[in-house]
């Protein structure tokens, strides 16, 4: 039997020569074809991205493809995996920073680390920017009271900024403070700032029955709410004129003799400012005029230099957690100096 099988094999070999094929693996990042031959067996191979169907026959010459691979079939090429070359994205055209001007240049973009503040103050007023309690920039608001001011050349980190403005009479606003985390190479924009109105008095003492003029400046045509603090608070709304100037004539008969205070806030459409600083007056038996245009901060000015700055901070720091602090330094009147007092001091900060 073995001899007969051998004879049949020799006979088939003589009349039907067989070519033995050495197959080579073909692979890509997606799949591998193991030991390919010209006449593959039936069935199919799979991966997560394709299926390769085979038949017991010579594959027709040609190319089949998908988004993940290309199969080239036939005697001349079997199989060949396509290599996809990514198309590079176009590089953005750099935009030079700074102002206008033409001419050449390197074409590179200058990256700045900066903070920009935008908001409303008073028409043509000087807007002051403080960085960690030091004055670093001043700009002038437009006729519409809008302003924009930038501090640049910063390093990354957390900064404490403050903004205040002075009106046409030299009256100062309260200082609005901002704690900003600055990222290197990024310009941070703080918008929507609305400085409270300035406020002043024509008298520090008014004879009961006389008129006390309360005035200041804000955004043009804004609504000013004036609050007079007494046993019963008195609230009055008036309109600022086209220059943002406002005046409220207060009837001193509405309050009793003694000490009182007044504050104001501004409204433009749905935007409402914080309260202004408080101004203090007395209702008595005679009139005593106030000094204009200088109006010192109502609170926090411990050394009477009409500023709330590091000197006042140092005075408060001395009394921190010490017993029986002076009443002038104990801003919340709780008998001790703590973080609440420092927060109030920051509200009146002028630098």
C-alpha positions as CSV (number, residue, x, y, z in Angstrom):
1,X,0.0,0.0,0.0
2,X,2.8,2.4,0.9
3,X,4.6,1.6,-2.4
4,X,1.4,2.4,-4.4
5,X,0.9,5.7,-2.7
6,X,4.5,6.6,-3.4
7,X,4.1,5.8,-7.1
8,X,1.0,7.9,-7.3
9,X,2.8,10.8,-5.8
10,X,5.7,10.5,-8.2
11,X,3.3,10.3,-11.1
12,X,1.5,13.5,-10.1
13,X,4.7,15.3,-9.6
14,X,6.0,14.4,-13.0
15,X,2.8,15.5,-14.8
16,X,1.7,18.3,-12.5
17,X,4.7,20.1,-11.3
18,X,4.2,22.0,-8.0
19,X,5.9,25.2,-7.0
20,X,6.5,25.5,-3.3
21,X,5.9,29.1,-2.1
22,X,7.7,30.6,0.9
23,X,5.3,33.0,2.5
24,X,6.2,36.2,4.4
25,X,4.2,37.9,7.1
26,X,2.7,41.2,6.3
27,X,1.8,43.6,9.1
28,X,0.7,47.1,9.9
29,X,-0.3,49.0,13.0
30,X,-3.8,47.5,12.6
31,X,-3.3,43.8,11.6
32,X,-0.9,41.0,10.5
33,X,-1.4,38.5,7.7
34,X,0.4,35.3,8.7
35,X,2.1,33.2,6.0
36,X,0.2,34.5,2.9
37,X,0.1,32.4,-0.2
38,X,-1.2,32.8,-3.7
39,X,-4.1,30.5,-3.1
40,X,-5.4,31.0,0.4
41,X,-7.7,28.7,2.2
42,X,-11.3,29.5,2.8
43,X,-12.6,31.5,5.7
44,X,-11.9,34.9,7.0
45,X,-9.7,36.7,9.5
46,X,-10.9,39.6,11.7
47,X,-9.7,42.4,13.9
48,X,-11.4,45.3,15.6
49,X,-11.1,47.3,12.4
50,X,-11.6,44.9,9.4
51,X,-12.6,41.5,8.1
52,X,-10.5,39.7,5.4
53,X,-12.5,37.0,3.5
54,X,-10.6,34.3,1.6
55,X,-11.6,31.8,-1.0
56,X,-9.9,28.5,-2.2
57,X,-8.9,30.0,-5.5
58,X,-6.6,32.5,-7.1
59,X,-7.5,36.0,-5.9
60,X,-8.3,38.4,-8.8
61,X,-5.8,41.1,-9.3
62,X,-6.9,44.4,-7.9
63,X,-7.1,46.6,-4.9
64,X,-9.7,46.6,-2.1
65,X,-9.5,49.2,0.7
66,X,-11.2,50.6,3.7
67,X,-10.5,53.6,6.0
68,X,-8.1,51.4,8.0
69,X,-6.2,49.4,5.3
70,X,-5.7,48.6,1.6
71,X,-5.6,45.0,0.3
72,X,-3.7,44.5,-3.0
73,X,-4.6,41.1,-4.5
74,X,-3.1,38.9,-7.2
75,X,0.2,37.3,-8.2
76,X,2.2,40.5,-8.5
77,X,1.3,41.7,-5.1
78,X,-0.3,39.7,-2.3
79,X,-1.0,41.3,0.1
80,X,0.4,44.8,0.7
81,X,-0.7,47.0,3.5
82,X,-1.2,50.6,2.7
83,X,0.7,53.2,4.7
84,X,-1.2,56.4,5.5
85,X,0.8,59.5,5.7
86,X,-1.0,62.2,7.8
87,X,-1.6,65.5,6.1
88,X,-0.1,68.2,8.2
89,X,-2.4,71.0,9.4
90,X,-1.6,74.4,8.1
91,X,0.3,76.5,10.6
92,X,-1.5,79.6,11.9
93,X,-0.4,82.9,10.7
94,X,1.1,84.7,13.7
95,X,-0.4,88.0,14.7
96,X,2.1,90.5,16.0
97,X,1.1,92.1,19.3
98,X,1.1,95.8,20.0
99,X,-0.1,98.7,17.9
100,X,-0.2,99.3,14.2
101,X,2.6,100.0,11.8
102,X,3.9,98.1,8.9
103,X,7.2,96.9,7.7
104,X,9.1,93.7,8.2
105,X,9.8,91.7,11.4
106,X,10.4,88.2,12.4
107,X,6.7,87.3,12.1
108,X,6.6,85.8,15.6
109,X,3.9,86.5,18.2
110,X,4.9,88.2,21.4
111,X,3.2,86.5,24.3
112,X,2.4,88.7,27.2
113,X,1.4,87.9,30.8
114,X,-1.1,90.6,31.7
115,X,-4.4,91.5,33.3
116,X,-6.9,93.9,31.7
117,X,-9.7,95.6,33.7
118,X,-12.8,97.0,32.0
119,X,-15.7,98.8,33.5
120,X,-17.5,102.1,34.4
121,X,-16.2,104.9,36.5
122,X,-17.1,108.6,36.0
123,X,-16.8,110.7,32.8
124,X,-13.2,111.8,32.1
125,X,-12.1,110.6,35.6
126,X,-8.7,109.3,36.5
127,X,-8.9,105.5,37.1
128,X,-6.1,104.2,39.3
129,X,-4.9,100.6,39.3
130,X,-3.1,99.1,42.4
131,X,-1.1,96.0,42.4
132,X,-0.4,94.5,45.8
133,X,-1.2,97.9,47.3
134,X,1.2,99.8,45.0
135,X,0.0,102.2,42.3
136,X,1.0,100.7,38.9
137,X,-1.2,102.4,36.3
138,X,-3.5,105.3,35.7
139,X,-5.9,105.8,32.8
140,X,-8.7,108.3,32.0
141,X,-12.3,107.1,31.5
142,X,-14.1,108.2,28.4
143,X,-17.0,110.7,28.3
144,X,-19.4,107.8,28.7
145,X,-17.5,106.8,31.9
146,X,-16.2,103.5,30.4
147,X,-12.5,102.6,31.0
148,X,-10.0,100.0,30.2
149,X,-6.6,99.6,32.0
150,X,-3.9,96.9,31.7
151,X,-0.9,95.9,33.7
152,X,1.6,93.6,31.9
153,X,5.0,92.1,32.5
154,X,3.7,89.9,35.2
155,X,4.9,86.5,36.4
156,X,2.5,83.6,37.1
157,X,0.9,83.6,40.5
158,X,-1.8,85.2,42.6
159,X,-2.1,89.0,42.7
160,X,-4.2,91.4,44.7
161,X,-5.4,94.3,42.5
162,X,-7.5,97.4,43.5
163,X,-9.2,100.0,41.4
164,X,-10.4,103.4,42.4
165,X,-11.3,106.7,40.7
166,X,-11.6,110.3,41.5
167,X,-14.4,112.5,40.2
168,X,-14.4,116.1,38.9
169,X,-14.2,117.6,42.4
170,X,-11.4,115.2,43.5
171,X,-13.8,113.0,45.5
172,X,-12.6,109.4,45.6
173,X,-14.5,106.2,45.1
174,X,-14.1,103.3,47.4
175,X,-11.4,100.8,46.2
176,X,-12.8,97.7,44.5
177,X,-10.4,94.7,45.1
178,X,-9.8,91.7,43.0
179,X,-7.7,88.6,43.7
180,X,-6.5,87.2,40.3
181,X,-4.7,84.0,39.5
182,X,-2.3,85.0,36.7
183,X,-1.3,82.3,34.1
184,X,2.0,82.8,32.3
185,X,1.5,83.7,28.6
186,X,-2.1,84.6,29.1
187,X,-3.9,88.0,29.3
188,X,-6.7,87.7,31.9
189,X,-9.6,90.1,31.3
190,X,-11.7,91.3,34.3
191,X,-14.8,93.0,32.9
192,X,-18.1,94.3,34.2
193,X,-16.5,96.6,36.9
194,X,-18.9,99.2,38.1
195,X,-17.4,101.7,40.6
196,X,-19.8,103.1,43.2
197,X,-20.7,106.8,43.0
198,X,-18.5,109.3,44.7
199,X,-20.3,111.1,47.6
200,X,-19.7,114.3,49.4
201,X,-21.4,116.8,51.8
202,X,-21.5,120.5,51.9
203,X,-21.6,120.5,55.7
204,X,-20.2,118.3,58.4
205,X,-22.9,119.7,60.7
206,X,-26.3,121.0,59.6
207,X,-28.6,123.2,61.7
208,X,-31.8,121.2,62.1
209,X,-34.4,122.5,59.6
210,X,-31.7,123.5,57.1
211,X,-30.9,121.7,53.9
212,X,-27.9,119.3,53.7
213,X,-26.5,118.9,50.1
214,X,-25.4,115.4,49.4
215,X,-23.7,115.1,46.0
216,X,-21.3,113.1,43.8
217,X,-20.7,111.7,40.4
218,X,-21.4,108.4,38.6
219,X,-22.3,107.1,35.1
220,X,-24.2,109.6,33.0
221,X,-28.0,109.4,33.3
222,X,-27.8,106.6,36.0
223,X,-30.2,106.3,38.8
224,X,-28.7,107.2,42.2
225,X,-30.1,105.7,45.4
226,X,-29.2,107.7,48.5
227,X,-29.6,106.2,51.9
228,X,-29.5,108.4,55.0
229,X,-28.9,106.2,58.1
230,X,-30.7,107.3,61.2
231,X,-33.1,105.6,63.7
232,X,-35.2,105.1,60.6
233,X,-33.3,104.8,57.3
234,X,-34.4,107.3,54.6
235,X,-34.0,106.2,51.0
236,X,-34.3,108.5,48.0
237,X,-33.7,108.0,44.3
238,X,-32.6,110.7,41.9
239,X,-31.1,110.9,38.4
240,X,-27.6,111.8,37.5
241,X,-27.2,114.3,34.6
242,X,-25.5,113.9,31.3
243,X,-22.1,114.3,33.0
244,X,-22.9,111.9,35.7
245,X,-23.3,114.6,38.4
246,X,-26.0,114.2,41.0
247,X,-27.3,116.2,43.9
248,X,-29.8,115.4,46.7
249,X,-31.1,118.1,48.9
250,X,-31.8,116.5,52.2
251,X,-34.3,118.0,54.7
252,X,-32.6,117.7,58.1
253,X,-36.1,118.0,59.8
254,X,-36.5,114.3,58.8
255,X,-34.0,113.1,61.4
256,X,-33.4,113.8,65.1
257,X,-30.5,115.7,66.5
258,X,-27.2,113.8,66.6
259,X,-24.9,111.9,64.4
260,X,-25.9,110.4,61.1
261,X,-24.4,108.9,57.9
262,X,-25.2,108.7,54.2
263,X,-24.2,106.4,51.3
264,X,-25.2,105.9,47.7
265,X,-25.2,103.4,44.9
266,X,-25.8,103.6,41.2
267,X,-28.0,101.7,38.7
268,X,-27.7,101.5,34.9
269,X,-30.5,99.3,33.5
270,X,-30.1,96.1,35.4
271,X,-26.5,96.8,36.5
272,X,-26.2,97.9,40.1
273,X,-23.0,99.1,41.8
274,X,-21.9,98.5,45.3
275,X,-22.6,101.1,48.0
276,X,-20.3,104.1,48.2
277,X,-18.3,104.8,51.2
278,X,-20.2,106.4,54.1
279,X,-20.0,110.1,54.8
280,X,-20.9,111.3,58.3
281,X,-22.6,114.5,59.5
282,X,-24.3,115.8,62.6
283,X,-27.6,117.6,63.0
284,X,-27.2,120.3,65.6
285,X,-27.9,124.0,66.3
286,X,-25.6,125.5,63.7
287,X,-24.1,124.9,60.3
288,X,-20.4,123.9,59.9
289,X,-19.2,123.7,56.3
290,X,-17.2,120.8,55.0
291,X,-13.9,121.2,53.4
292,X,-14.1,120.7,49.6
293,X,-13.0,119.2,47.4
294,X,-11.0,117.0,49.7
295,X,-13.1,114.3,51.3
296,X,-11.1,111.8,53.4
297,X,-12.2,108.2,53.6
298,X,-14.8,107.7,56.3
299,X,-13.2,104.7,57.8
300,X,-9.7,103.1,57.9
301,X,-7.8,106.4,57.9
302,X,-6.1,105.9,61.3
303,X,-3.3,108.5,60.8
304,X,-5.6,111.2,59.3
305,X,-3.7,111.6,56.0
306,X,-6.9,111.1,54.0
307,X,-5.6,107.8,52.6
308,X,-6.1,104.2,53.6
309,X,-2.8,102.5,52.9
310,X,0.0,100.4,54.4
311,X,0.5,102.8,57.3
312,X,-3.1,102.2,58.4
313,X,-2.6,98.5,57.7
314,X,0.4,98.4,60.0
315,X,-1.5,100.3,62.8
316,X,-4.3,97.7,62.6
317,X,-1.8,94.8,62.5
318,X,-0.4,96.1,65.8
319,X,-3.7,95.7,67.5
320,X,-4.4,92.3,65.9
321,X,-5.7,90.0,68.7
322,X,-4.7,92.5,71.4
323,X,-7.2,93.5,74.1
324,X,-9.2,96.7,74.1
325,X,-8.2,98.2,70.7
326,X,-9.1,101.9,70.0
327,X,-12.7,102.3,68.8
328,X,-11.4,104.0,65.6
329,X,-9.4,100.9,64.7
330,X,-12.1,98.4,65.6
331,X,-14.1,98.8,62.4
332,X,-16.8,96.4,63.2
333,X,-17.2,97.4,66.9
334,X,-16.9,93.9,68.3
335,X,-14.1,94.7,70.8
336,X,-11.3,92.9,68.9
337,X,-9.2,93.2,65.8
338,X,-9.6,90.2,63.5
339,X,-10.0,89.3,59.8
340,X,-13.4,91.1,59.6
341,X,-11.7,94.4,60.5
342,X,-9.0,93.8,57.8
343,X,-11.8,93.0,55.2
344,X,-13.4,96.4,56.0
345,X,-10.1,98.1,55.8
346,X,-9.6,96.6,52.3
347,X,-13.0,98.0,51.2
348,X,-11.8,101.5,51.9
349,X,-8.3,101.0,50.6
350,X,-6.9,103.9,48.5
351,X,-3.2,102.9,48.4
